[in-house]
Amino acid sequence: MAATLKLILVAAGLLGLGLLGMAVKIWGKKDGEFAGTCASNSPFLNKEGESCAFCGATPEQKCQKEAAEA
């Protein structure tokens, strides 16, 4: 029983550290956005070669939202 509780507490602590790390990363980023939001750049997520619903970029192009901000 004590070993199970210890395991749950360790898992919750590690999960909390991971969430805290993501929160710090978002807080430190300009506008709180993650980098690389285009799924079209990943061949694992876009097997049909569709354009990105977020910015309209094709798999061969870089994210057009990033280009507009620069």
Helices and strands as residue ranges (DSSP letters): H 2-28, G 30-32, G 39-41, H 64-69
